[in-house]
Amino acid sequence: MRQIILDTETTGLEPKQGHRVIEVGCVELINRSLTGNNIHHYLNPQRNIDEGAVAVHGLTSEFLSDKPLYEDIAEELFEYLKGAEVIIHNAAFDVGFINHEYRLMGSEHVDMASYCEITDSLHMARKMFPGQRNSLDALCKRYEIDTSQRKRHGALLDAEILADVYLMLTGGQNSLFEDESTMEIEFTPKVLDTNRPKLKVIKPSSEETAAHLERLAEITKSSGAELAWDALNNSTDKS
């Protein structure tokens, strides 16, 4: 099972207003384990960045001026996402921007849902915690996930954090071992000492046996049904 956790940063909030993707971060999971096969790109949007957006992610036009264009990494990203389940927090936002980038290129890949399965972790969280705050920060606090490195939003760091959140949302740790396929487990059977003394068997007295049968009769009467061990004995007797 191949899953990709994806996040983007943008120049603003609305692609219809000409805003662009300026950072893409993706983290790969195979069978719910991190593989390290990640993708991260800063991108030159060829336009100004809203001040409000800079306050969120800290990426400036100066910093991005020598970075590749989206079209330079478009095919790599498409091949990376193709066929995977892509998990995104508030998926409509990121998917809308990525589709817009391919549309600007005149590419045929203008609909992410046509080449990968999209899962919105925000929708999942809202179903699990209705009426509560379900931002990425709120979920990290709820699940006690360390975000001390997260001074500002960043696509790759947020994707790594979302991977932890997603695993918690879907049942926590999948295995006690990082890679069970490569782990060798040694088993040494315990052999009893043949020279050990025999166990002493203490048989009940006639009074104890009578008290036991009397107690069974009381249970049978109060339950109104045949006791399981009586039914087993009767079945054994008939066979």
C-alpha positions in Angstrom: 0.0 0.0 0.0 1.7 3.2 -1.2 0.6 6.5 0.3 1.9 10.0 -0.2 1.4 12.8 2.3 1.4 16.1 0.4 1.5 19.7 1.3 2.1 23.0 -0.6 2.8 26.6 0.1 1.5 29.3 -2.2 1.7 33.0 -3.0 -1.9 33.5 -1.8 -5.2 31.9 -1.2 -6.9 31.7 -4.6 -5.5 30.3 -7.9 -8.2 32.1 -9.8 -6.6 35.4 -8.7 -3.3 34.3 -10.3 -1.7 32.9 -7.2 0.9 30.1 -7.7 2.5 27.2 -5.9 5.9 28.1 -4.4 6.8 24.9 -2.4 5.8 21.3 -2.7 6.6 18.7 0.0 5.8 15.0 -0.2 6.5 12.1 2.2 6.1 8.5 1.1 4.6 5.7 3.2 4.7 2.0 2.2 2.5 -0.2 4.3 2.3 2.6 6.8 6.1 2.9 7.2 8.2 6.0 6.2 10.5 5.1 3.3 12.6 8.2 3.0 11.7 8.5 -0.7 10.4 12.0 -0.4 10.1 15.0 -2.8 10.7 18.6 -1.9 10.9 21.6 -4.2 10.9 25.4 -3.8 9.5 27.1 -6.9 9.8 30.4 -8.6 6.2 31.7 -9.0 7.2 34.6 -11.4 4.9 36.9 -9.4 4.8 38.8 -6.1 3.8 37.0 -2.9 1.1 38.3 -0.6 2.4 39.8 2.6 0.0 37.6 4.6 1.3 34.5 2.9 4.9 35.5 3.6 3.9 35.9 7.3 2.7 32.3 7.3 5.6 30.5 5.5 8.4 33.1 5.4 9.2 32.5 1.7 10.1 35.7 -0.2 10.4 36.5 -3.9 14.1 37.1 -3.4 14.6 33.6 -2.0 12.6 32.0 -4.8 14.1 34.0 -7.7 16.7 31.3 -8.7 14.4 28.3 -8.0 13.0 26.1 -10.8 9.6 26.8 -12.3 6.7 24.5 -11.7 6.9 23.2 -15.2 10.4 22.0 -14.5 9.3 19.6 -11.8 5.8 18.9 -13.1 6.5 15.5 -14.8 8.5 14.3 -11.8 5.7 15.1 -9.4 3.1 13.5 -11.7 5.0 10.3 -11.9 5.6 10.3 -8.1 1.9 10.8 -7.3 0.4 8.5 -10.0 -1.4 5.5 -8.7 -0.9 6.4 -5.0 -3.3 7.4 -2.3 -2.5 11.0 -1.6 -3.3 12.3 1.9 -3.7 16.1 2.2 -5.1 18.2 5.1 -7.8 20.4 3.5 -7.3 18.7 0.2 -9.4 21.1 -1.9 -6.9 23.9 -1.4 -3.8 22.0 -2.5 -5.5 20.0 -5.2 -7.0 23.2 -6.6 -3.5 24.8 -6.8 -1.8 21.8 -8.3 -4.5 21.4 -11.0 -4.2 25.1 -11.8 -0.4 24.7 -12.3 -0.9 21.9 -14.8 -3.7 23.9 -16.5 -1.4 26.9 -17.0 1.1 24.6 -18.7 -1.5 23.3 -21.1 -0.9 19.8 -19.6 -3.5 17.0 -19.7 -2.9 16.3 -16.0 -5.4 18.9 -14.8 -7.4 16.6 -12.5 -5.4 14.9 -9.7 -8.4 12.6 -8.9 -7.9 11.0 -12.4 -4.4 9.7 -11.6 -4.4 9.2 -7.8 -6.7 8.6 -4.9 -7.2 11.7 -2.8 -7.9 11.4 1.0 -8.7 14.6 3.0 -7.3 14.2 6.5 -9.3 17.2 7.6 -12.6 15.5 6.7 -11.4 12.4 8.6 -10.6 14.5 11.7 -14.0 16.3 11.6 -15.8 13.0 11.6 -13.7 11.7 14.5 -13.8 15.0 16.5 -17.0 16.8 15.5 -17.4 20.3 16.9 -13.7 20.6 17.8 -10.7 22.4 16.3 -9.1 20.1 13.7 -6.3 22.2 12.3 -2.9 20.4 11.9 -1.7 22.3 15.0 -4.8 21.3 17.0 -4.4 17.6 16.0 -0.7 17.7 17.0 -1.6 19.0 20.4 -4.4 16.4 20.8 -2.1 13.5 19.9 0.9 15.0 21.7 3.0 15.2 18.5 6.2 17.2 18.8 6.1 20.4 16.6 9.0 22.2 18.3 10.8 22.5 15.0 7.8 24.1 13.3 8.4 27.9 13.7 6.6 28.6 10.4 4.6 26.6 7.9 6.8 24.6 5.4 5.6 22.1 2.9 8.0 19.2 3.7 7.9 19.7 7.5 4.1 19.9 7.5 3.9 16.8 5.3 6.1 14.9 7.8 4.0 16.1 10.7 0.8 15.2 8.9 2.2 11.7 8.3 2.4 11.3 12.1 -1.1 12.7 12.5 -2.6 10.5 9.8 -1.1 7.4 11.4 -2.7 8.4 14.7 -6.0 9.1 13.0 -6.1 5.7 11.4 -5.2 3.6 14.4 -1.7 4.6 15.6 1.4 2.5 15.1 0.9 -0.3 12.7 3.6 -2.5 14.0 6.0 -2.6 16.9 8.8 -3.2 14.4 9.9 -0.7 11.7 10.4 -3.5 9.2 9.1 -7.0 10.1 10.3 -8.5 6.8 13.9 -8.0 7.8 13.7 -8.9 11.5 14.7 -12.3 12.6 13.1 -13.6 15.8 14.8 -16.4 17.6 12.7 -18.9 19.6 14.2 -21.3 22.0 11.7 -23.9 23.3 11.9 -24.6 27.1 12.7 -28.2 27.9 11.5 -29.5 31.2 14.0 -31.4 33.4 13.0 -35.1 33.2 14.6 -35.7 36.6 12.3 -33.2 38.3 10.2 -34.6 41.1 6.6 -35.6 40.2 3.9 -33.2 41.2 1.8 -34.2 44.2 -1.8 -34.8 43.3 -4.2 -34.0 46.2 -7.7 -35.6 45.8 -10.8 -34.0 47.3 -12.3 -35.6 50.3 -15.8 -37.1 50.2 -17.2 -34.0 52.0 -15.5 -31.7 49.5 -16.9 -33.7 46.6 -20.4 -33.6 48.1 -20.2 -29.9 48.7 -19.1 -29.3 45.1 -22.0 -31.4 43.6 -24.4 -29.6 45.8 -23.1 -26.2 44.6 -23.4 -27.3 41.0 -27.0 -28.4 41.6 -27.8 -24.9 43.0 -26.3 -23.2 39.9 -28.2 -25.5 37.6 -31.5 -24.7 39.4 -31.0 -20.9 39.5 -29.9 -20.7 35.8 -32.6 -22.9 34.5 -30.2 -24.5 32.1 -27.9 -27.4 31.9 -24.3 -26.5 32.8 -21.7 -26.6 30.1 -19.6 -29.2 31.7 -22.7 -31.4 32.4 -23.7 -31.2 28.8 -20.1 -32.1 27.8 -20.1 -35.1 30.2 -23.5 -36.3 28.9 -22.3 -36.0 25.3 -19.2 -38.0 26.2 -21.2 -40.7 28.0 -23.5 -41.1 24.9 -20.5 -41.5 22.6 
